[in-house]
Amino acid sequence: MNSTGIETLTTTALLGTARATPTFDALYTADAAGAVIGTAEHRLLAAAALEAVFLAGGTLPTPHPRPAAAPDDPRPELPPAATERLRGLLTVRSDLLDEWFCAAERFKAPAELIVDLLSGASLGGSTHRAALLALAGPRGQWVAAQNPAWAPLVAPDLTDDDPWLHGTPAKRRSWFENLRAADPACATARLAAVWKSENAATRLALLEALSPGLGPYDEELLERALDDRSGRVREVAIRFLRRLPDSAFGRRMTQRVRDWAQVCGSALQIAVPETLDADAVRDGLDLRGPGGLATVAAHRLWSLAASAPLSAWCDSDRTPTEVLALQVADGLDVPLRRGWETATACHRNEQWASAMLHRDGKVGDHVAEALPRPVLVEHLRGSSGEQLLDTTLLDALPAPWPTDVAEKVLAALYSAAAPKSNTFRSLTALLAHRAPYEVGDLFADAATRTDDLDRLNRFATAADILSQRRTLHEELS
């Protein structure tokens, strides 16, 4: 693009047409500008407009090489009815999206849907980004690579470590998380190599990214993190080391259980040290536990119980049930049991979770997630009334619920009080999303039999959800 003509006009305009006569010889539009009739000022402005339009519209296009063809996706294509179902679910942000994506894992998106999937995945706060990208598949990655606005959706090339070495914090985090998913041990080695040169915020963010795929190869770096200057980094390291019961950290905690606790008959005697040595402080035994613990000793005991491998408490072939039955004095039973609950949830230990359920008849949210399905189903079959309508236990039972359990919960809801309560709403929603489809007819029948308007609305809504779920799976079958 030659800008000499425009520069000539600009010079004339700055000097003023009274002092300089505009010339158009250097313009691409010289002939058209010369034909303009009017005052010098009018002719100058008209010539500038003509030249500007020519330069804007007459620029030659910049050639770009044709990209390689999109890779093939061997999965079967999503049926048309299921495609339209997904569009509707995404529009209203339906609660059925999780179930739909799970049922559609074996399918690929049709070509006309890929742009919509990428647009949805690019929205800030998208809770289904991973599922949308998985459905778009390799063709979606190809399309995203053609649009700079979708660059964050493109999985980084792990053979090119430039984003890791020189990228922005977001690009480094993305590259590292993808490497962690592909090769956890390699990701840990890369982080360990740059650990000393990173600031505290970056160390914290990248250390937290180790959570998926945590394994023995992470132990050395986590031990280094125990000596970090940042308290938050140390806390993350302790939380992750608790998940490695066979580590040196686990062995140190096991020894402390033996030093602090002793079984005497039917009692468990605990002696919490008044002063912690440097190694115990390094391992986090001075950290405060959850709220409600009244003394320093209680917080320390909770930390030990939460951090030690559960096997440390089962010497002499004691079962979890037998350990939980031991009497604990001096007001230390609460922190000890809360620490055991934390460890049970951390390790998803089915034996300890089952023993806690059998002992108390109920458990907390995280412990419930560790319960084996047969134990949970058996407990619910033997429960009634409020014990059956335990939101925590029912939420821990994945779909599909056994038909007899679903029918039993529906019968309890039919006569339960407070249909306007959040608990009642949560239970009907759980039943609608977890029960077998045939329970939908029972819901519809129950809705016609009740005189309570709130109960009728809840049951009718649940029946509609069960009907939608049935149709959803039929479309994907």
BARO-584693 format. One line per field, with one value per residue (C-alpha): x, y, z; residue in one letter; residue number from 1. Coordinates in steps of 0.05 Angstrom, whole numbers, plus 5000, padded with zeros to 4 digits. Layout:
REM residues N
x = c(X;...)
y = c(Y;...)
z = c(Z;...)
aa = c(A;...)
i = c(NUM;...)
//
This chain:
REM residues 477
x = c(5000;5029;5012;5051;4988;4952;5014;5014;4942;4956;5013;4969;4913;4962;4989;4920;4893;4905;4980;4986;4950;4929;4959;4931;4985;5011;4941;4916;4850;4883;4834;4772;4800;4818;4746;4718;4688;4686;4729;4801;4779;4722;4767;4819;4770;4737;4804;4823;4757;4766;4837;4818;4762;4808;4862;4811;4776;4833;4881;4904;4884;4938;4944;4942;4960;4901;4902;4909;4844;4810;4827;4776;4733;4715;4657;4586;4550;4499;4428;4388;4337;4393;4425;4362;4354;4423;4409;4347;4383;4439;4391;4357;4420;4382;4399;4398;4460;4507;4467;4461;4536;4549;4501;4529;4602;4608;4582;4613;4578;4552;4591;4537;4538;4612;4613;4556;4595;4657;4618;4588;4655;4687;4638;4667;4645;4622;4610;4608;4670;4705;4642;4629;4700;4698;4635;4666;4726;4787;4747;4727;4801;4815;4760;4781;4852;4827;4796;4842;4783;4780;4855;4845;4802;4858;4897;4971;5024;5062;5123;5131;5149;5153;5086;5115;5181;5158;5081;5033;5011;4947;4983;5034;4979;4942;5004;5022;4952;4951;5020;4995;4937;4982;5043;5036;5107;5136;5094;5120;5192;5182;5153;5209;5261;5234;5207;5259;5251;5175;5140;5094;5029;5055;5081;5013;4974;5019;5022;4947;4946;4980;4915;4892;4936;4971;5021;5088;5126;5100;5127;5196;5168;5114;5167;5205;5140;5135;5194;5164;5162;5088;5040;4988;5037;5055;4981;4969;5031;5004;4935;4966;5014;4955;4932;4997;4993;5056;5099;5152;5100;5051;5105;5121;5048;5042;5099;5065;5001;5042;5075;5011;4959;4954;4897;4882;4825;4764;4795;4841;4887;4913;4972;4979;5047;5045;5102;5113;5183;5206;5190;5118;5109;5138;5087;5030;5009;5006;4954;4884;4831;4757;4713;4685;4749;4761;4833;4902;4906;4841;4868;4933;4896;4850;4911;4943;4879;4867;4939;4958;4941;4878;4917;4959;4900;4886;4945;4935;4886;4833;4778;4752;4689;4729;4772;4710;4681;4740;4726;4765;4770;4790;4742;4786;4735;4705;4769;4793;4730;4727;4799;4781;4723;4771;4819;4763;4739;4810;4826;4754;4763;4701;4713;4718;4660;4616;4637;4618;4550;4536;4558;4518;4465;4488;4552;4576;4576;4648;4646;4581;4617;4664;4608;4604;4539;4516;4525;4488;4431;4424;4422;4368;4326;4327;4311;4245;4217;4268;4326;4306;4298;4371;4392;4466;4459;4410;4455;4513;4474;4488;4436;4402;4371;4342;4267;4247;4289;4261;4189;4203;4230;4169;4122;4158;4154;4080;4067;4126;4112;4135;4129;4151;4218;4285;4296;4232;4250;4320;4293;4242;4296;4343;4289;4272;4345;4365;4303;4288;4242;4183;4177;4153;4084;4081;4100;4045;3995;4017;4009;3936;3921;3948;3907;3969;3984;4059;4066;4027;4073;4136;4111;4086;4154;4190;4146;4162;4237;4234;4197;4250;4305;4272;4266;4337;4365;4320;4347;4418;4407)
y = c(5000;5067;5124;5179;5209;5213;5244;5298;5314;5316;5365;5411;5408;5427;5486;5508;5513;5589;5576;5510;5484;5411;5364;5295;5265;5216;5189;5122;5159;5218;5217;5216;5269;5314;5312;5339;5408;5458;5501;5481;5458;5417;5385;5368;5333;5296;5271;5247;5209;5177;5155;5127;5085;5059;5040;5005;4967;4956;4920;4853;4793;4760;4687;4633;4560;4512;4474;4400;4361;4350;4283;4228;4210;4136;4142;4134;4200;4226;4209;4270;4265;4264;4324;4365;4340;4365;4434;4440;4417;4466;4523;4515;4489;4427;4384;4325;4347;4305;4243;4259;4268;4203;4165;4196;4181;4133;4183;4240;4305;4318;4370;4423;4419;4428;4504;4507;4460;4502;4566;4536;4510;4579;4613;4633;4588;4532;4472;4423;4446;4379;4341;4390;4383;4308;4305;4352;4305;4313;4349;4400;4410;4421;4474;4508;4514;4556;4609;4650;4663;4588;4579;4563;4503;4471;4418;4439;4401;4366;4356;4432;4457;4531;4547;4516;4553;4621;4623;4663;4633;4609;4575;4544;4516;4488;4455;4427;4399;4365;4335;4312;4276;4243;4226;4243;4225;4267;4327;4321;4318;4381;4418;4394;4421;4493;4491;4538;4590;4597;4647;4624;4634;4594;4538;4534;4532;4480;4437;4436;4411;4347;4324;4281;4220;4229;4172;4150;4191;4254;4238;4270;4337;4337;4326;4386;4426;4411;4459;4514;4585;4590;4562;4549;4508;4467;4454;4428;4383;4354;4343;4305;4264;4240;4205;4166;4117;4079;4142;4163;4213;4155;4115;4175;4183;4109;4114;4173;4133;4080;4134;4171;4116;4050;4000;3979;3929;3963;4032;4071;4115;4177;4219;4281;4315;4385;4406;4383;4371;4403;4341;4339;4413;4401;4345;4392;4368;4440;4459;4476;4425;4437;4482;4458;4430;4464;4451;4449;4375;4363;4397;4358;4292;4308;4323;4256;4216;4252;4241;4172;4111;4078;4013;4045;4038;3965;3930;3859;3844;3891;3907;3978;3959;3938;4001;4045;4009;4028;4079;4144;4188;4260;4289;4265;4219;4274;4298;4227;4204;4267;4253;4181;4206;4253;4195;4149;4199;4213;4140;4121;4062;4018;3978;4039;4074;4012;4005;4078;4068;4006;4042;4106;4092;4153;4184;4251;4268;4249;4184;4165;4169;4114;4065;4004;4000;3933;3959;4023;3987;3937;3994;4031;3969;3960;4033;4069;4137;4193;4143;4123;4195;4211;4259;4244;4168;4173;4223;4173;4118;4126;4112;4068;4055;3986;3989;3967;4022;4075;4052;4052;4123;4146;4115;4150;4216;4207;4211;4255;4323;4391;4383;4456;4443;4442;4371;4346;4382;4351;4281;4284;4311;4254;4203;4233;4230;4163;4118;4067;4095;4052;4090;4149;4117;4110;4184;4204;4161;4190;4261;4246;4217;4271;4331;4372;4420;4426;4350;4344;4393;4358;4289;4313;4346;4283;4241;4288;4283;4207;4209;4254;4208;4148;4185;4211;4140;4113;4167;4146;4071)
z = c(5000;4977;5025;4988;4958;5025;5056;5001;5016;5091;5081;5039;5090;5147;5107;5084;5014;5016;5019;4980;4920;4926;4874;4858;4813;4867;4882;4857;4845;4809;4751;4795;4842;4784;4759;4824;4816;4873;4918;4935;5004;4975;4923;4976;5022;4964;4939;5009;5014;4946;4962;5031;5002;4948;4998;5044;4989;4941;4987;4960;5004;5045;5024;5077;5066;5069;5136;5137;5137;5203;5235;5232;5292;5289;5340;5314;5302;5352;5329;5305;5362;5413;5380;5387;5458;5475;5445;5488;5552;5540;5527;5595;5631;5652;5712;5664;5627;5669;5657;5582;5573;5611;5567;5503;5516;5456;5406;5366;5351;5280;5242;5247;5323;5334;5331;5383;5429;5424;5436;5498;5523;5514;5560;5627;5684;5638;5684;5626;5587;5590;5568;5511;5485;5492;5449;5398;5396;5350;5298;5351;5368;5293;5288;5352;5325;5267;5312;5358;5405;5418;5430;5505;5484;5444;5482;5482;5445;5501;5456;5455;5524;5503;5538;5602;5598;5572;5573;5615;5682;5650;5592;5639;5683;5622;5594;5663;5676;5608;5621;5690;5657;5605;5649;5723;5742;5686;5708;5779;5753;5711;5771;5817;5767;5772;5844;5874;5820;5826;5871;5927;5888;5829;5874;5907;5842;5810;5872;5876;5804;5828;5860;5801;5794;5861;5872;5902;5850;5883;5952;5944;5920;5974;6027;6000;6003;6078;6087;6042;6067;6049;6101;6047;6006;6068;6083;6012;6018;6084;6053;5995;6038;6078;6015;6011;6070;6048;6047;6098;6123;6135;6172;6216;6234;6248;6298;6332;6339;6376;6418;6436;6441;6479;6485;6556;6558;6527;6531;6485;6527;6492;6516;6473;6483;6513;6469;6397;6370;6306;6264;6289;6274;6204;6193;6210;6279;6304;6252;6276;6261;6245;6287;6353;6381;6448;6467;6436;6452;6414;6352;6355;6363;6305;6262;6281;6268;6202;6179;6203;6160;6187;6193;6248;6296;6280;6314;6339;6283;6311;6262;6251;6288;6348;6346;6342;6403;6448;6502;6500;6562;6577;6525;6468;6437;6393;6360;6351;6317;6273;6253;6236;6193;6155;6143;6122;6070;6047;6034;6015;6063;6056;6119;6164;6130;6139;6212;6225;6192;6233;6297;6289;6237;6199;6172;6143;6069;6054;6093;6058;5991;6015;6032;5987;5948;5978;6049;6034;5999;6056;6107;6069;6060;6136;6150;6157;6172;6182;6182;6111;6088;6103;6047;6059;6050;5992;5957;5964;5928;5853;5799;5786;5854;5866;5851;5921;5953;5906;5920;5995;5992;5951;6002;6059;6021;6009;6084;6103;6134;6108;6032;6025;6060;6024;6049;6017;5952;5953;5966;5910;5863;5883;5871;5803;5780;5810;5810;5754;5700;5720;5785;5743;5738;5814;5821;5772;5810;5877;5849;5832;5900;5946;5968;5984;5927;5943;5946;5881;5846;5871;5850;5782;5769;5789;5743;5686;5699;5700;5634;5604;5629;5596;5530;5536;5541;5487;5439;5455;5452)
aa = c(M;N;S;T;G;I;E;T;L;T;T;T;A;L;L;G;T;A;R;A;T;P;T;F;D;A;L;Y;T;A;D;A;A;G;A;V;I;G;T;A;E;H;R;L;L;A;A;A;A;L;E;A;V;F;L;A;G;G;T;L;P;T;P;H;P;R;P;A;A;A;P;D;D;P;R;P;E;L;P;P;A;A;T;E;R;L;R;G;L;L;T;V;R;S;D;L;L;D;E;W;F;C;A;A;E;R;F;K;A;P;A;E;L;I;V;D;L;L;S;G;A;S;L;G;G;S;T;H;R;A;A;L;L;A;L;A;G;P;R;G;Q;W;V;A;A;Q;N;P;A;W;A;P;L;V;A;P;D;L;T;D;D;D;P;W;L;H;G;T;P;A;K;R;R;S;W;F;E;N;L;R;A;A;D;P;A;C;A;T;A;R;L;A;A;V;W;K;S;E;N;A;A;T;R;L;A;L;L;E;A;L;S;P;G;L;G;P;Y;D;E;E;L;L;E;R;A;L;D;D;R;S;G;R;V;R;E;V;A;I;R;F;L;R;R;L;P;D;S;A;F;G;R;R;M;T;Q;R;V;R;D;W;A;Q;V;C;G;S;A;L;Q;I;A;V;P;E;T;L;D;A;D;A;V;R;D;G;L;D;L;R;G;P;G;G;L;A;T;V;A;A;H;R;L;W;S;L;A;A;S;A;P;L;S;A;W;C;D;S;D;R;T;P;T;E;V;L;A;L;Q;V;A;D;G;L;D;V;P;L;R;R;G;W;E;T;A;T;A;C;H;R;N;E;Q;W;A;S;A;M;L;H;R;D;G;K;V;G;D;H;V;A;E;A;L;P;R;P;V;L;V;E;H;L;R;G;S;S;G;E;Q;L;L;D;T;T;L;L;D;A;L;P;A;P;W;P;T;D;V;A;E;K;V;L;A;A;L;Y;S;A;A;A;P;K;S;N;T;F;R;S;L;T;A;L;L;A;H;R;A;P;Y;E;V;G;D;L;F;A;D;A;A;T;R;T;D;D;L;D;R;L;N;R;F;A;T;A;A;D;I;L;S;Q;R;R;T;L;H;E;E;L;S)
i = c(1;2;3;4;5;6;7;8;9;10;11;12;13;14;15;16;17;18;19;20;21;22;23;24;25;26;27;28;29;30;31;32;33;34;35;36;37;38;39;40;41;42;43;44;45;46;47;48;49;50;51;52;53;54;55;56;57;58;59;60;61;62;63;64;65;66;67;68;69;70;71;72;73;74;75;76;77;78;79;80;81;82;83;84;85;86;87;88;89;90;91;92;93;94;95;96;97;98;99;100;101;102;103;104;105;106;107;108;109;110;111;112;113;114;115;116;117;118;119;120;121;122;123;124;125;126;127;128;129;130;131;132;133;134;135;136;137;138;139;140;141;142;143;144;145;146;147;148;149;150;151;152;153;154;155;156;157;158;159;160;161;162;163;164;165;166;167;168;169;170;171;172;173;174;175;176;177;178;179;180;181;182;183;184;185;186;187;188;189;190;191;192;193;194;195;196;197;198;199;200;201;202;203;204;205;206;207;208;209;210;211;212;213;214;215;216;217;218;219;220;221;222;223;224;225;226;227;228;229;230;231;232;233;234;235;236;237;238;239;240;241;242;243;244;245;246;247;248;249;250;251;252;253;254;255;256;257;258;259;260;261;262;263;264;265;266;267;268;269;270;271;272;273;274;275;276;277;278;279;280;281;282;283;284;285;286;287;288;289;290;291;292;293;294;295;296;297;298;299;300;301;302;303;304;305;306;307;308;309;310;311;312;313;314;315;316;317;318;319;320;321;322;323;324;325;326;327;328;329;330;331;332;333;334;335;336;337;338;339;340;341;342;343;344;345;346;347;348;349;350;351;352;353;354;355;356;357;358;359;360;361;362;363;364;365;366;367;368;369;370;371;372;373;374;375;376;377;378;379;380;381;382;383;384;385;386;387;388;389;390;391;392;393;394;395;396;397;398;399;400;401;402;403;404;405;406;407;408;409;410;411;412;413;414;415;416;417;418;419;420;421;422;423;424;425;426;427;428;429;430;431;432;433;434;435;436;437;438;439;440;441;442;443;444;445;446;447;448;449;450;451;452;453;454;455;456;457;458;459;460;461;462;463;464;465;466;467;468;469;470;471;472;473;474;475;476;477)
//
